[in-house]
Amino acid sequence: MVFIASKEGQLANRIFHASCFIVNAQENNYRLNHLFFDDYYPFFSESLDKNQSPIRFLWKRSSRFVTLLQSLIGFVVKGLLKLKITRLPFLEIVGYNGYQDIPPFDLNDEKFIRKAKSKLVFVSGWLFRDMKNQKKNRQLLLETWQPNKEYRDSIENYQQSYKKNHDLLIGVHVRGGDYKKFEGGKWYYTPDQYYEKMKELASLEIFRNKKIAYIVCSNEKDLFFQDTDKFSVFHDHRHFVEDLYLLSKCDYIIGPPSTFSGWASFYGQVPLYMINEIGTKISDEIFTAKPVTL
């Protein structure tokens, strides 16, 4: 039995992270428990309450008691890892931290699977991946992470409203906040820089005579982008769940490297152009790449 025992970022990070364990547990027939999804569970409760995946959530609502227990669990797990105490009777701790400088931990490792089926295994860290089983179990993930009906209805209304009088919906993920410091701010771009990218994109030959509706999804407030004769811009004050799944219903997505736009691309099978370098010129070939995989 495996316990996800660390809080890995915000919503899309945690969905992305948990999904790798879900497909691995499904294929290898072990039980999976998540200890850090209580703050987002209510937005997906309708699907998670009846989901057929191997994942179970110990807490479905946040409270002071839950927060205290999570802090205690995190403290103990990280403390034992720091002391290099990873094996106890009937229990093992697997920690794997890092980002771009180390390869991910392959959940299909035979030793890990054997432990998952015979012991209590607490996992802590971001870089756990299963590149083997996600395609086969994609439908399971779609059903597991379907937002509640109130959000689906709202997303449908937004989509229909934006699509009216437009040929294409292009989602623009404007990431602010923590990106000002994350990785030294290399993927933090100003609103003016995003706007220039939108104008550049609308001028591509593949979009000739197409009326574009840009749907801006952002954690930044008070953004304003002027409409032009080639495109309209929509930036309503939507819930972040609506933003995430509205992106998955677009025809294309652009944005900086992020699991937010990445999950939307995977969920809706939408071509995604990641802006790794703001100065790189956009060409007609940018959307020939496949949607994101986990």
C-alpha positions as CSV (number, residue, x, y, z in Angstrom):
1,M,0.0,0.0,0.0
2,V,1.4,3.4,-1.0
3,F,0.7,6.7,0.7
4,I,1.4,10.0,-1.0
5,A,2.9,11.9,1.9
6,S,3.9,15.3,0.6
7,K,2.1,18.3,-0.8
8,E,3.5,18.8,-4.3
9,G,2.5,22.3,-5.3
10,Q,-0.9,23.5,-6.3
11,L,-3.8,21.9,-8.1
12,A,-2.3,20.9,-11.5
13,N,0.9,19.8,-9.9
14,R,-1.0,17.5,-7.5
15,I,-3.2,16.1,-10.2
16,F,-0.2,15.5,-12.5
17,H,1.8,13.9,-9.6
18,A,-1.1,11.7,-8.3
19,S,-2.0,10.5,-11.9
20,C,1.4,8.9,-12.3
21,F,0.7,6.8,-9.2
22,I,-2.8,6.1,-10.2
23,V,-1.9,4.5,-13.5
24,N,0.9,2.6,-11.9
25,A,-1.3,1.3,-9.1
26,Q,-4.0,0.3,-11.6
27,E,-1.5,-1.8,-13.7
28,N,0.3,-3.3,-10.7
29,N,-2.7,-3.9,-8.4
30,Y,-1.7,-2.1,-5.2
31,R,-3.6,0.2,-3.0
32,L,-3.0,3.9,-3.2
33,N,-3.8,6.6,-0.6
34,H,-3.4,10.4,-0.9
35,L,-2.9,12.4,2.3
36,F,-2.7,15.9,0.7
37,F,-5.6,16.6,-1.5
38,D,-8.3,17.8,1.0
39,D,-8.1,21.4,-0.1
40,Y,-9.1,20.5,-3.7
41,Y,-11.2,17.5,-3.2
42,P,-14.6,19.4,-3.0
43,F,-14.1,20.7,-6.6
44,F,-14.0,17.0,-7.8
45,S,-16.1,15.3,-5.2
46,E,-18.7,14.0,-7.6
47,S,-16.2,12.0,-9.6
48,L,-13.8,11.2,-6.8
49,D,-16.6,9.8,-4.5
50,K,-17.5,7.2,-7.1
51,N,-14.3,6.8,-9.0
52,Q,-13.1,3.3,-10.0
53,S,-9.4,4.1,-9.8
54,P,-7.2,2.6,-7.1
55,I,-6.7,6.0,-5.3
56,R,-8.4,6.8,-2.0
57,F,-8.3,10.1,-0.2
58,L,-7.9,10.0,3.6
59,W,-9.3,13.4,4.1
60,K,-12.0,15.0,1.9
61,R,-12.3,18.4,3.7
62,S,-9.7,20.7,5.2
63,S,-9.8,21.5,8.8
64,R,-7.4,22.6,11.6
65,F,-7.1,18.9,12.7
66,V,-6.3,17.7,9.2
67,T,-3.7,20.5,8.7
68,L,-2.1,19.5,12.0
69,L,-1.9,15.8,11.1
70,Q,-0.5,16.7,7.6
71,S,2.2,18.9,9.2
72,L,3.0,16.1,11.6
73,I,3.2,13.5,8.9
74,G,5.3,15.7,6.6
75,F,7.7,16.6,9.5
76,V,8.2,12.9,10.4
77,V,8.6,11.7,6.9
78,K,11.1,14.4,5.9
79,G,12.9,14.1,9.2
80,L,13.4,10.4,8.7
81,L,14.6,10.9,5.2
82,K,17.1,13.6,6.3
83,L,18.4,11.1,8.9
84,K,18.5,8.5,6.2
85,I,16.1,6.2,8.1
86,T,14.0,4.8,5.4
87,R,13.2,1.3,6.6
88,L,11.1,0.3,9.6
89,P,9.2,-2.9,10.3
90,F,6.5,-3.2,7.7
91,L,7.1,0.3,6.5
92,E,9.4,2.0,4.1
93,I,9.9,5.6,3.0
94,V,10.8,6.5,-0.5
95,G,11.9,10.1,-1.1
96,Y,12.9,11.5,-4.4
97,N,13.4,15.2,-4.8
98,G,14.8,17.3,-7.5
99,Y,13.6,19.0,-10.7
100,Q,15.4,19.2,-14.0
101,D,18.9,18.2,-13.0
102,I,18.1,14.5,-12.2
103,P,16.1,11.8,-14.1
104,P,12.7,11.0,-12.6
105,F,12.0,7.9,-10.4
106,D,10.5,5.2,-12.6
107,L,7.4,3.8,-10.7
108,N,7.7,0.7,-12.8
109,D,10.9,-0.2,-10.9
110,E,10.5,-3.8,-9.8
111,K,11.7,-3.2,-6.3
112,F,9.3,-0.3,-5.8
113,I,6.3,-2.4,-7.1
114,R,7.3,-5.3,-4.8
115,K,7.4,-3.0,-1.8
116,A,4.1,-1.3,-2.8
117,K,2.3,-4.7,-2.8
118,S,3.9,-6.0,0.4
119,K,4.5,-3.1,2.7
120,L,3.3,0.3,3.8
121,V,5.2,2.7,1.6
122,F,5.3,6.5,2.2
123,V,6.4,8.5,-0.8
124,S,7.7,12.1,-0.6
125,G,8.9,14.3,-3.5
126,W,7.9,15.5,-6.9
127,L,9.8,13.5,-9.5
128,F,7.9,10.2,-9.5
129,R,6.8,9.2,-13.0
130,D,5.1,6.4,-15.0
131,M,5.7,7.0,-18.7
132,K,4.6,3.4,-19.6
133,N,1.0,3.2,-18.5
134,Q,-0.6,6.6,-18.9
135,K,-1.8,6.2,-22.5
136,K,-3.5,2.9,-21.7
137,N,-5.2,4.4,-18.7
138,R,-6.0,7.8,-20.0
139,Q,-9.8,7.3,-19.8
140,L,-9.4,6.3,-16.2
141,L,-7.6,9.6,-15.5
142,L,-10.3,11.6,-17.4
143,E,-13.0,10.1,-15.3
144,T,-11.1,10.4,-12.0
145,W,-10.3,14.1,-12.5
146,Q,-13.6,15.3,-13.9
147,P,-14.7,18.5,-12.1
148,N,-18.1,18.8,-10.5
149,K,-21.2,19.5,-12.7
150,E,-21.5,23.2,-11.6
151,Y,-18.0,23.8,-13.0
152,R,-18.6,21.8,-16.2
153,D,-21.8,23.7,-16.8
154,S,-20.1,27.0,-16.3
155,I,-17.2,26.0,-18.5
156,E,-19.6,25.0,-21.3
157,N,-21.4,28.4,-21.0
158,Y,-18.0,30.2,-21.3
159,Q,-17.0,28.1,-24.2
160,Q,-20.2,28.7,-26.2
161,S,-20.1,32.5,-25.4
162,Y,-16.5,32.9,-26.5
163,K,-16.9,30.7,-29.6
164,K,-19.7,32.9,-30.9
165,N,-18.5,34.8,-34.0
166,H,-15.1,33.3,-33.7
167,D,-13.4,30.5,-35.7
168,L,-10.8,29.5,-33.1
169,L,-10.3,29.5,-29.3
170,I,-6.7,29.9,-28.2
171,G,-6.0,29.6,-24.5
172,V,-3.3,31.9,-23.1
173,H,-1.9,30.9,-19.7
174,V,-0.5,34.1,-18.2
175,R,1.5,32.9,-15.2
176,G,2.4,35.4,-12.6
177,G,2.8,35.1,-8.8
178,D,5.4,32.6,-7.9
179,Y,6.9,32.6,-11.4
180,K,8.6,36.0,-10.6
181,K,11.1,34.0,-8.5
182,F,10.6,30.4,-9.7
183,E,13.8,29.2,-11.6
184,G,15.2,32.7,-11.2
185,G,12.1,34.2,-13.0
186,K,13.2,32.9,-16.4
187,W,9.6,32.0,-17.4
188,Y,8.0,35.1,-15.9
189,Y,6.8,37.4,-18.7
190,T,5.1,40.7,-18.6
191,P,1.6,41.3,-19.8
192,D,3.0,43.4,-22.7
193,Q,5.2,40.4,-23.7
194,Y,2.2,38.1,-23.7
195,Y,0.3,40.6,-25.8
196,E,3.1,40.8,-28.4
197,K,3.0,37.0,-28.6
198,M,-0.7,37.0,-29.2
199,K,-0.4,39.5,-32.0
200,E,2.5,37.5,-33.5
201,L,0.5,34.3,-33.3
202,A,-2.6,35.9,-35.0
203,S,-0.4,36.9,-37.9
204,L,0.7,33.4,-38.8
205,E,-0.2,32.2,-42.2
206,I,-2.1,29.2,-40.8
207,F,-4.6,31.6,-39.2
208,R,-5.1,33.8,-42.2
209,N,-8.8,34.9,-42.4
210,K,-9.5,33.2,-39.1
211,K,-11.2,35.2,-36.3
212,I,-9.4,34.3,-33.1
213,A,-10.8,34.4,-29.5
214,Y,-8.0,34.5,-27.0
215,I,-9.1,33.1,-23.6
216,V,-6.7,34.5,-21.0
217,C,-6.3,32.3,-17.9
218,S,-4.2,33.8,-15.1
219,N,-3.5,34.1,-11.4
220,E,-2.7,37.8,-12.1
221,K,-5.4,40.4,-11.5
222,D,-6.4,43.5,-13.5
223,L,-5.0,42.3,-16.8
224,F,-6.2,44.1,-19.9
225,F,-5.5,43.2,-23.5
226,Q,-7.0,45.3,-26.3
227,D,-9.1,43.6,-29.1
228,T,-7.9,44.0,-32.7
229,D,-9.4,43.4,-36.1
230,K,-7.8,39.9,-36.0
231,F,-8.7,38.8,-32.5
232,S,-10.8,39.3,-29.4
233,V,-9.6,38.8,-25.9
234,F,-11.6,37.4,-23.0
235,H,-10.4,37.6,-19.4
236,D,-13.3,37.1,-17.0
237,H,-12.9,36.5,-13.3
238,R,-13.4,32.7,-13.4
239,H,-12.6,30.1,-10.8
240,F,-9.2,28.4,-11.2
241,V,-10.9,25.1,-11.9
242,E,-12.9,26.7,-14.7
243,D,-9.7,28.2,-16.1
244,L,-7.9,24.9,-16.0
245,Y,-10.7,22.9,-17.8
246,L,-11.6,25.8,-20.1
247,L,-8.1,25.6,-21.5
248,S,-8.7,21.9,-22.2
249,K,-11.6,22.9,-24.5
250,C,-9.6,25.3,-26.6
251,D,-8.2,24.6,-30.1
252,Y,-4.7,25.6,-29.0
253,I,-2.9,26.6,-25.9
254,I,0.2,28.8,-25.4
255,G,2.0,29.6,-22.1
256,P,5.2,29.2,-20.2
257,P,6.3,25.7,-19.0
258,S,3.7,24.8,-16.4
259,T,1.7,21.7,-15.3
260,F,-1.4,24.0,-15.4
261,S,-1.4,24.3,-19.2
262,G,0.2,20.8,-19.4
263,W,-2.7,19.1,-17.7
264,A,-5.2,21.0,-19.8
265,S,-3.3,19.9,-22.9
266,F,-3.3,16.2,-21.8
267,Y,-6.9,16.3,-20.6
268,G,-8.4,17.8,-23.8
269,Q,-5.7,16.5,-26.2
270,V,-5.0,20.1,-27.2
271,P,-1.8,21.2,-29.0
272,L,0.4,23.2,-26.6
273,Y,3.1,25.7,-27.4
274,M,5.3,26.3,-24.4
275,I,7.0,29.7,-24.4
276,N,10.5,28.7,-23.2
277,E,12.1,31.8,-24.6
278,I,10.0,34.9,-25.0
279,G,12.2,36.2,-27.8
280,T,11.8,33.1,-30.0
281,K,9.9,33.8,-33.1
282,I,6.7,31.8,-33.5
283,S,6.4,29.9,-36.8
284,D,3.6,28.1,-38.6
285,E,5.0,24.8,-37.3
286,I,4.6,25.5,-33.6
287,F,1.4,23.5,-33.2
288,T,2.5,20.4,-35.0
289,A,3.7,18.9,-31.7
290,K,1.5,16.4,-29.9
291,P,-0.4,17.3,-26.8
292,V,1.4,16.8,-23.4
293,T,1.9,13.3,-22.0
294,L,2.4,12.7,-18.3
